[in-house]
């Protein structure tokens, strides 16, 4: 398996490995009120810690950073799979870019990282994200009750969705 991140492309987007230059852009995206309600609590240190490195990618459209996508891996051979999450600036939403980015990342995770399953877990009441995940091929698995704390400090449900290699 390749451990060095490299750019990968969808039909419209390019996923480029994150660098320190992406930090201010990610802070701007995650600080937007329409994004912060789902991705609350990201400050400079948390962005550096969680979004930079080999599992973080900037979503670019025509050379402009439109969002970010990250993945995590479960490497236990009996439970091996990957999970992804993304944030797309509102100016770039409703254009099919999120589902294109998810498909590009899924292709990378299936073909390069050799996973058989990829999961994503949007908030159960985030209808826009759920539609985008569905367009990318993800299917609902079930509701995870009181799964994640939102920016207002309240716990909310998450929808577990998955995509199998054979369904991709």
C-alpha positions, 0 to 999 in steps of 0.5 A, a space after each residue: 500500500 502507498 502511504 504517501 498522499 498524492 493528488 487524485 481527481 474526480 470528474 470535476 474536482 481534484 483532491 490535493 494533499 493538505 499543506 500548511 498553506 491550506 490552514 487559513 482556507 480551512 479555518 474560513 470554510 469551517 468558520 462559515 455559519 452554514 458549516 460550523 453548525 456541523 463542524 463546530 469547534 475547529 480552531 487553528 490547533 485542531 485544524 493543524 492536528 486533524 486536517 493536515 497530514 497524510 489523510 487530509 485533502 483539499 477539494 479543488 475546483 478549477 485551482 480554487 480550494 472549495 472544501 476539504 475531505 479526510 479519511 480514517 482507517 480501521 486497520 484491524 484485519 477482521 474489521 478493516 474499512 475506511 471512513 470519510 468526512 468532508 466540508 464544502 464551502 456553501 459557495 460550492 454546494 449544490 453543484 455535485 462537487 461533494 458527491 464527485 469528491 466522495 467518489 474520488 476518495 472512495 476510488 482511492 480508498 478501494 483501489 490504492 488503500 485496498 479497503 472493501 468498505 467505506 463509511 460516512 456519517 452525516 447528521 441524521 437531520 442534514 438532508 443536503 449531506 445525505 442526498 449528496 452521499 446517496 448520489 455518491 453511492 452510499 446507502 443508509 445503514 442505520 441511525 446512531 442515536 445521540 452520536 455527535 455533539 453539535 456546536 450548540 453543545 447538544 447531542 444529535 443523531 447520526 446516519 451511518 451510510 456505507 459503500 461497498 467495493 462491489 457496489 462502487 
